[in-house]
Amino acid sequence: MAGSQKAAVLTSQDEDFPRWYQDVLNKAEMADNGPVRGTMVIRPYAYALWEHMQSAVDARIKAAGAENVYLPLLIPQSYLERESEHVEGFSPELAVVTHAGGKDLAEPVVVRPTSETVFGELMATWVQSYRDLPMRLNQWANVVRWELRPRIFLRTSEFLWQEGHTAHATRDEASAFTRRIHLGVYRDFLENMLAIPVMVGIKTEREKFAGAVTTLTCEAMMRDGKALQMATSHELGQNFATAFGISFTDSSGQAQTCWTTSWGSSTRMVGGLIMAHGDNQGLCIPPKVAPVQVVVIVVKEDDGTVSAASALTDSLSYAGIRARLDIRTDQGFGRRATEWELKGVPLRVEVGPRDLERDEFTVRRRDTQQKFTVARDAVVTTLRELLDTIHAEMFSAAHERLGQHVADVATPAEAVDAAATGFARIPWRVLGEAGERQLNAHAITVRCLQTADGGLPDVDTPDGELMAIVGRSY
């Protein structure tokens, strides 16, 4: 009978995907709305996830040769006005401080929406000679972009991110470094750590970053078929260098203008992870970034189960596995199992009296819901191998979903139809700027332009050879 059926913990993705997303944020204890509209409070479990993500991105950035710095939150408004296209692109989103210390400020200051301008001002001071180049800097910070339609992790008025800024002697060097960051940091992290396949490409003139010459992007597909921009890298040419006077003396003593880049990724990636892998049971977190990789649950407390579960948790931790012990036997096992399932922990180990009698443990995979037993003396080795298997299979499953929802089309009208359930791929020479405007009227955008084989175009790739990836987006 209907009355005896187990009530759903979450709204079904098929029924209402945005509601499902909000349910996950609340019931998996990820985040809350902040006291000011458009802000968010990141709760401990989600912040632990962000820390693992941040650490992995930071290591890749440093391996590429960049160093971390910290720059001020407040930027003189005059800095932004030096680069007209940049300030025009950000003006609707700016938060401006006009009063402080009990007085009106002589010059308004902007709460940073991004830091190209303040990096530009400082690089103009720090760069003098070709010996100072390349200058490769990165900062982890918060930024503010006043958001009219906020959604936690996806679009908030304040969010956390990293932003890298570099100065180079030549355009080729700047372009090469931008690509190195984009492929070797962002794509590598997204695919190998978050198990999310991405489509790499360049933005159209209409979609590129304000003030950039070229914007590179990583676009991911969420489980509802919509696109999410996960990271971007920008070749800024000499626009900012000219505006801020970032110049150097070359080896022959001649004054030269630098070529600069900027690139960033943010807590939006947390939202992307939720929507790319989550299901109707909640989160499903890839093992490499999971705050808890294995949860060991005592099914029923008696003389042996607690000590056995505690010993197993210690053994897993010694083996380098992030393990958590759950001995809350005052709560029902089903309730606790549902909680960890909601939180997306990759593996659950159940320790009960019957398991100990058989000298084995019951193991359940979060991604496939597969349940099986493992001999007690083999459990640590088995779980370590399983974590690698789960990560690889999560990527394969996401890659297969992406492939199934990308349709090759020949006309803008066909692209509109295809974008209802996924991405459309159409030759850019067929779509063009007129077709792009036509798609925009249907709330569909060109997510990126790629080479025919799905690669990142270079400066010499003719427009006629590019393919446009289009879809609805967050």
C-alpha positions as CSV (number, residue, x, y, z in Angstrom):
1,M,0.0,0.0,0.0
2,A,1.1,3.6,-0.6
3,G,1.0,4.3,3.1
4,S,3.7,1.6,3.8
5,Q,6.1,2.9,1.1
6,K,9.3,4.6,2.3
7,A,9.0,8.3,1.9
8,A,11.5,9.9,-0.5
9,V,14.3,11.8,1.2
10,L,15.0,14.0,-1.9
11,T,12.9,15.4,-4.7
12,S,13.5,13.2,-7.8
13,Q,15.9,14.7,-10.4
14,D,13.3,13.9,-13.1
15,E,10.6,15.7,-11.2
16,D,12.4,18.9,-10.4
17,F,16.2,19.1,-10.8
18,P,16.6,22.5,-9.2
19,R,14.6,21.4,-6.2
20,W,16.6,18.2,-6.0
21,Y,19.8,20.3,-5.9
22,Q,18.5,22.4,-3.1
23,D,17.4,19.3,-1.2
24,V,20.9,17.9,-1.5
25,L,22.5,21.1,-0.2
26,N,20.2,21.1,2.8
27,K,20.0,17.4,3.7
28,A,23.6,16.6,3.1
29,E,24.5,19.6,5.2
30,M,26.5,21.3,2.5
31,A,25.6,25.0,2.7
32,D,23.0,27.6,3.7
33,N,22.0,31.0,2.5
34,G,24.0,33.8,4.2
35,P,22.4,36.8,6.1
36,V,22.8,39.1,3.1
37,R,20.9,38.1,-0.1
38,G,23.1,36.3,-2.6
39,T,25.7,35.2,0.0
40,M,26.3,31.6,1.2
41,V,27.5,29.8,4.3
42,I,29.7,26.8,3.5
43,R,29.2,24.2,6.1
44,P,32.0,21.9,7.4
45,Y,31.4,18.9,5.1
46,A,31.3,21.0,2.0
47,Y,34.3,23.1,3.1
48,A,36.3,19.9,3.7
49,L,35.5,19.0,0.1
50,W,36.6,22.4,-1.1
51,E,39.8,22.0,0.8
52,H,40.7,18.8,-1.0
53,M,39.8,20.5,-4.3
54,Q,41.8,23.6,-3.5
55,S,44.8,21.6,-2.5
56,A,44.8,19.6,-5.7
57,V,44.4,22.7,-7.9
58,D,47.0,24.6,-5.9
59,A,49.6,21.8,-6.4
60,R,49.0,21.9,-10.1
61,I,49.3,25.7,-10.3
62,K,52.6,25.6,-8.4
63,A,53.9,22.8,-10.6
64,A,53.2,25.1,-13.6
65,G,55.6,27.7,-12.0
66,A,53.2,30.2,-10.4
67,E,53.6,31.5,-6.8
68,N,50.9,32.4,-4.4
69,V,50.4,36.0,-3.2
70,Y,47.6,37.9,-1.5
71,L,46.2,41.3,-2.8
72,P,43.7,43.7,-1.1
73,L,40.0,43.2,-1.1
74,L,39.3,46.8,-1.9
75,I,40.3,48.4,-5.3
76,P,40.3,52.1,-6.1
77,Q,37.6,52.7,-8.6
78,S,40.0,54.6,-10.8
79,Y,42.0,51.4,-11.4
80,L,39.0,49.7,-13.0
81,E,38.3,52.8,-15.2
82,R,41.7,52.5,-16.8
83,E,40.5,49.5,-18.9
84,S,37.2,50.6,-20.3
85,E,36.0,47.3,-21.8
86,H,36.8,45.6,-18.5
87,V,34.9,48.0,-16.3
88,E,32.0,48.0,-18.7
89,G,31.8,44.3,-18.5
90,F,31.7,44.2,-14.7
91,S,29.9,47.5,-13.9
92,P,26.4,45.9,-13.3
93,E,28.0,43.5,-10.8
94,L,30.1,45.9,-8.8
95,A,29.8,46.5,-5.0
96,V,31.1,50.0,-4.3
97,V,32.1,51.4,-0.9
98,T,31.5,55.2,-0.7
99,H,31.5,55.7,3.1
100,A,34.0,54.4,5.7
101,G,35.4,55.5,9.0
102,G,32.5,57.8,9.6
103,K,33.2,59.9,6.4
104,D,32.6,59.9,2.7
105,L,35.5,58.6,0.9
106,A,37.5,61.0,-1.4
107,E,37.5,58.2,-4.0
108,P,35.0,55.3,-4.0
109,V,36.5,51.8,-3.7
110,V,35.3,48.6,-5.3
111,V,35.0,45.3,-3.6
112,R,37.0,43.2,-6.0
113,P,35.0,41.3,-8.6
114,T,38.4,40.1,-10.0
115,S,41.8,41.5,-9.7
116,E,43.2,42.2,-13.1
117,T,43.5,45.9,-12.4
118,V,45.2,45.7,-9.1
119,F,47.6,43.0,-10.4
120,G,48.2,45.3,-13.3
121,E,49.1,48.2,-11.1
122,L,51.5,46.1,-9.0
123,M,53.1,44.3,-12.0
124,A,53.8,47.7,-13.5
125,T,56.0,48.4,-10.4
126,W,57.5,44.9,-10.0
127,V,58.4,44.3,-13.7
128,Q,61.4,46.4,-14.8
129,S,63.7,44.2,-16.9
130,Y,63.4,41.1,-19.1
131,R,65.1,39.4,-16.1
132,D,61.8,39.8,-14.1
133,L,59.9,37.8,-16.7
134,P,57.9,35.7,-16.8
135,M,56.1,36.8,-13.6
136,R,53.6,34.2,-12.6
137,L,51.3,34.9,-9.6
138,N,48.2,33.3,-8.1
139,Q,46.0,34.2,-5.2
140,W,43.3,32.3,-3.3
141,A,40.6,34.8,-2.2
142,N,37.0,35.8,-2.1
143,V,35.4,38.1,-4.7
144,V,32.1,39.9,-4.9
145,R,29.9,40.1,-8.0
146,W,26.4,41.4,-7.1
147,E,24.1,38.6,-8.3
148,L,20.5,39.2,-9.1
149,R,19.5,35.5,-9.4
150,P,21.6,33.7,-6.8
151,R,22.0,29.9,-6.4
152,I,24.3,28.4,-3.9
153,F,27.8,27.4,-5.3
154,L,26.6,28.3,-8.8
155,R,26.0,32.0,-8.7
156,T,26.4,33.9,-5.4
157,S,27.3,37.5,-4.7
158,E,30.4,36.4,-2.8
159,F,32.4,33.2,-3.6
160,L,35.8,31.7,-3.1
161,W,38.2,31.2,-5.9
162,Q,41.8,31.3,-7.2
163,E,42.9,33.8,-9.8
164,G,46.2,33.6,-11.6
165,H,47.9,36.5,-13.3
166,T,51.0,36.4,-15.4
167,A,53.2,38.8,-17.4
168,H,55.4,37.6,-20.3
169,A,57.9,39.0,-22.8
170,T,56.1,37.6,-25.9
171,R,52.6,36.8,-27.1
172,D,53.7,33.2,-27.9
173,E,54.9,32.7,-24.4
174,A,51.7,34.1,-22.9
175,S,49.6,32.0,-25.1
176,A,51.6,28.8,-24.3
177,F,51.3,29.4,-20.6
178,T,47.5,30.1,-20.8
179,R,47.1,26.7,-22.5
180,R,49.4,25.0,-20.1
181,I,47.2,26.2,-17.2
182,H,44.0,25.4,-19.0
183,L,44.9,21.8,-20.0
184,G,47.5,20.9,-17.3
185,V,45.8,22.4,-14.3
186,Y,42.0,22.8,-15.0
187,R,41.2,20.0,-17.4
188,D,43.6,17.6,-15.6
189,F,42.0,18.4,-12.2
190,L,38.4,18.2,-13.4
191,E,38.8,14.9,-15.2
192,N,41.4,13.2,-12.9
193,M,40.2,14.5,-9.5
194,L,36.6,15.3,-9.9
195,A,35.9,12.5,-12.5
196,I,34.1,15.1,-14.7
197,P,34.8,15.0,-18.4
198,V,34.9,18.5,-19.9
199,M,34.7,20.0,-23.4
200,V,37.6,22.5,-23.9
201,G,37.4,25.3,-26.4
202,I,37.4,29.1,-26.8
203,K,34.6,31.5,-26.2
204,T,33.0,33.5,-29.0
205,E,33.5,37.3,-29.1
206,R,30.1,37.6,-27.5
207,E,30.9,35.3,-24.6
208,K,34.6,36.0,-23.9
209,F,35.9,37.7,-20.7
210,A,35.7,41.5,-20.7
211,G,39.0,42.9,-21.9
212,A,40.4,39.6,-23.1
213,V,41.7,38.8,-26.5
214,T,40.9,35.1,-26.2
215,T,39.0,33.2,-23.4
216,L,39.6,29.4,-23.0
217,T,36.9,27.4,-21.2
218,C,36.2,24.0,-19.7
219,E,32.5,23.2,-20.1
220,A,30.9,20.3,-18.2
221,M,27.5,18.7,-18.7
222,M,25.3,18.3,-15.6
223,R,22.9,15.4,-15.2
224,D,19.9,17.5,-16.4
225,G,21.7,18.1,-19.7
226,K,22.7,21.7,-18.9
227,A,26.2,23.2,-19.2
228,L,28.3,24.5,-16.4
229,Q,31.4,26.6,-17.0
230,M,34.0,25.1,-14.7
231,A,37.1,27.2,-15.3
232,T,38.3,29.8,-17.7
233,S,41.7,31.1,-18.8
234,H,42.2,34.4,-20.6
235,E,44.9,35.7,-23.0
236,L,44.7,39.4,-22.3
237,G,47.1,40.4,-25.1
238,Q,48.6,43.8,-24.3
239,N,45.3,45.5,-23.3
240,F,45.9,45.6,-19.5
241,A,49.7,46.0,-19.9
242,T,49.1,49.1,-22.0
243,A,46.5,50.5,-19.7
244,F,48.7,50.0,-16.6
245,G,52.1,50.5,-18.1
246,I,53.4,47.0,-17.6
247,S,56.6,47.2,-19.6
248,F,60.2,46.0,-19.5
249,T,63.6,46.7,-20.9
250,D,64.7,43.9,-23.2
251,S,68.2,42.5,-23.6
252,S,69.1,45.1,-26.1
253,G,67.9,48.0,-23.8
254,Q,64.7,48.7,-25.7
255,A,61.4,49.3,-23.9
256,Q,58.7,46.7,-24.6
257,T,55.1,46.2,-23.5
258,C,54.3,42.9,-21.7
259,W,51.7,40.3,-22.7
260,T,49.5,39.2,-19.8
261,T,47.1,36.4,-18.9
262,S,44.6,35.6,-16.2
263,W,42.8,32.4,-15.2
264,G,40.5,31.2,-12.5
265,S,38.3,28.5,-10.9
266,S,35.9,28.8,-8.0
267,T,33.6,27.1,-5.5
268,R,31.3,26.8,-8.5
269,M,33.2,23.5,-9.0
270,V,31.5,22.2,-5.8
271,G,28.1,22.8,-7.4
272,G,29.4,21.1,-10.6
273,L,30.4,18.0,-8.7
274,I,27.0,17.8,-7.0
275,M,25.1,18.0,-10.3
276,A,27.5,15.9,-12.5
277,H,27.5,12.9,-10.2
278,G,24.6,13.1,-7.8
279,D,21.5,10.9,-8.0
280,N,18.2,10.5,-6.3
281,Q,19.9,9.2,-3.2
282,G,22.1,12.3,-2.8
283,L,25.7,13.2,-3.4
284,C,28.1,10.8,-5.0
285,I,31.6,12.0,-4.4
286,P,34.7,10.8,-6.4
287,P,37.1,9.1,-3.9
288,K,40.1,11.4,-4.7
289,V,38.3,14.5,-3.2
290,A,35.9,12.8,-0.8
291,P,36.2,14.2,2.7
292,V,35.4,10.7,4.0
293,Q,36.3,7.9,1.6
294,V,35.1,5.0,3.8
295,V,32.6,5.1,6.6
296,V,32.7,2.2,9.1
297,I,29.3,1.7,10.7
298,V,28.6,-0.4,13.8
299,V,25.3,-2.1,13.0
300,K,24.6,-3.2,16.6
301,E,26.7,-2.6,19.6
302,D,28.0,-5.6,21.6
303,D,31.3,-6.7,23.1
304,G,33.0,-7.2,19.8
305,T,31.5,-4.9,17.1
306,V,32.7,-1.5,18.5
307,S,36.3,-2.7,19.0
308,A,36.4,-4.4,15.6
309,A,35.0,-1.4,13.8
310,S,37.4,0.9,15.7
311,A,40.4,-1.3,14.8
312,L,39.3,-1.4,11.1
313,T,39.0,2.4,11.0
314,D,42.5,2.8,12.5
315,S,43.9,0.3,9.9
316,L,42.3,2.2,7.1
317,S,43.7,5.5,8.4
318,Y,47.2,4.1,8.7
319,A,46.9,3.0,5.1
320,G,46.2,6.5,4.0
321,I,42.5,6.2,3.5
322,R,40.2,8.9,4.9
323,A,38.0,6.8,7.2
324,R,35.2,7.7,9.7
325,L,33.8,5.6,12.5
326,D,30.1,5.7,13.1
327,I,29.2,4.2,16.5
328,R,25.9,6.0,17.0
329,T,24.0,2.9,17.9
330,D,21.4,5.0,19.7
331,Q,20.2,5.8,16.3
332,G,18.7,3.3,13.9
333,F,21.1,1.7,11.3
334,G,18.8,2.6,8.4
335,R,18.8,6.3,9.3
336,R,22.6,6.4,9.6
337,A,23.1,4.5,6.4
338,T,20.8,7.0,4.6
339,E,22.7,9.9,6.0
340,W,26.1,8.7,4.7
341,E,24.5,7.8,1.4
342,L,23.2,11.4,1.2
343,K,26.7,12.6,1.8
344,G,28.0,10.5,-1.0
345,V,30.7,8.6,0.9
346,P,32.2,6.2,-1.7
347,L,32.3,3.1,0.5
348,R,30.4,2.0,3.5
349,V,31.6,-0.9,5.7
350,E,29.0,-2.5,8.0
351,V,30.2,-4.2,11.2
352,G,27.7,-6.4,13.0
353,P,27.7,-9.5,15.1
354,R,27.0,-11.8,12.2
355,D,29.8,-10.2,10.2
356,L,32.2,-11.0,13.0
357,E,30.9,-14.6,13.3
358,R,31.8,-15.1,9.6
359,D,35.1,-13.2,10.0
360,E,34.1,-10.8,7.2
361,F,32.7,-7.3,6.6
362,T,29.8,-6.2,4.5
363,V,30.8,-3.5,2.0
364,R,28.5,-1.2,-0.1
365,R,29.6,1.0,-3.0
366,R,27.8,4.4,-3.2
367,D,28.1,4.8,-7.0
368,T,26.6,1.4,-8.1
369,Q,24.8,0.5,-4.8
370,Q,26.5,-2.9,-5.1
371,K,26.7,-4.8,-1.8
372,F,29.1,-7.7,-1.1
373,T,31.3,-9.2,1.6
374,V,35.0,-9.0,2.1
375,A,37.2,-11.3,4.2
376,R,38.4,-9.5,7.4
377,D,42.1,-10.0,6.7
378,A,41.7,-8.6,3.1
379,V,39.5,-5.7,3.7
380,V,42.1,-2.9,3.8
381,T,43.8,-3.9,0.5
382,T,40.4,-4.6,-1.1
383,L,39.0,-1.2,-0.2
384,R,42.1,0.7,-1.3
385,E,41.8,-1.0,-4.8
386,L,38.1,-0.4,-4.8
387,L,38.5,3.4,-4.3
388,D,40.7,3.5,-7.5
389,T,38.1,1.4,-9.3
390,I,35.2,3.6,-8.2
391,H,37.0,6.8,-9.3
392,A,37.8,5.4,-12.8
393,E,34.2,4.0,-13.3
394,M,32.6,7.3,-12.2
395,F,34.6,9.1,-14.9
396,S,33.7,6.4,-17.4
397,A,30.0,6.7,-16.6
398,A,30.0,10.5,-16.8
399,H,31.9,10.3,-20.1
400,E,29.3,8.0,-21.5
401,R,26.5,10.2,-20.4
402,L,28.2,13.2,-22.1
403,G,28.6,11.3,-25.3
404,Q,25.0,10.2,-25.3
405,H,23.8,13.8,-25.0
406,V,25.8,15.6,-27.6
407,A,24.0,15.7,-31.0
408,D,25.5,16.7,-34.3
409,V,23.1,19.1,-36.0
410,A,23.1,21.1,-39.3
411,T,20.9,24.1,-38.6
412,P,20.2,26.5,-35.7
413,A,16.7,25.2,-35.4
414,E,18.0,21.6,-34.9
415,A,20.4,23.0,-32.3
416,V,17.5,24.5,-30.4
417,D,15.8,21.1,-30.3
418,A,18.9,19.2,-29.3
419,A,19.7,21.7,-26.5
420,A,16.5,20.7,-24.7
421,T,18.2,17.6,-23.4
422,G,21.9,18.2,-23.9
423,F,24.5,19.8,-26.2
424,A,24.4,20.4,-29.9
425,R,27.5,20.5,-32.1
426,I,27.2,22.6,-35.2
427,P,29.8,24.0,-37.7
428,W,30.6,27.6,-36.7
429,R,30.6,28.6,-40.4
430,V,26.9,27.5,-40.4
431,L,25.9,29.1,-37.1
432,G,28.0,32.3,-37.1
433,E,27.2,35.4,-35.1
434,A,23.7,35.6,-36.6
435,G,22.9,32.1,-35.5
436,E,24.4,32.7,-32.1
437,R,22.0,35.6,-31.6
438,Q,19.1,33.4,-32.8
439,L,20.0,30.8,-30.2
440,N,20.4,33.5,-27.4
441,A,16.7,34.3,-28.0
442,H,15.9,30.8,-26.8
443,A,18.2,31.1,-23.8
444,I,20.8,28.9,-25.5
445,T,24.5,30.0,-25.7
446,V,27.6,28.9,-27.5
447,R,29.5,27.2,-24.8
448,C,32.8,27.0,-26.8
449,L,34.3,26.7,-30.2
450,Q,36.5,23.6,-30.8
451,T,38.5,21.9,-33.5
452,A,36.7,19.2,-35.4
453,D,38.3,16.5,-33.3
454,G,37.3,18.2,-30.0
455,G,40.6,19.9,-29.4
456,L,41.5,23.4,-28.3
457,P,41.9,25.7,-31.3
458,D,45.1,27.7,-31.7
459,V,45.5,31.2,-33.2
460,D,46.0,29.8,-36.7
461,T,42.9,27.6,-36.8
462,P,40.6,29.0,-39.5
463,D,37.1,29.9,-38.3
464,G,35.6,27.8,-41.0
465,E,37.1,24.6,-39.4
466,L,35.6,25.3,-35.9
467,M,32.7,23.5,-34.4
468,A,30.4,25.2,-31.9
469,I,29.1,23.5,-28.8
470,V,25.8,25.0,-27.8
471,G,23.5,24.4,-24.9
472,R,21.5,25.7,-22.0
473,S,23.6,26.7,-19.0
474,Y,23.6,27.6,-15.4
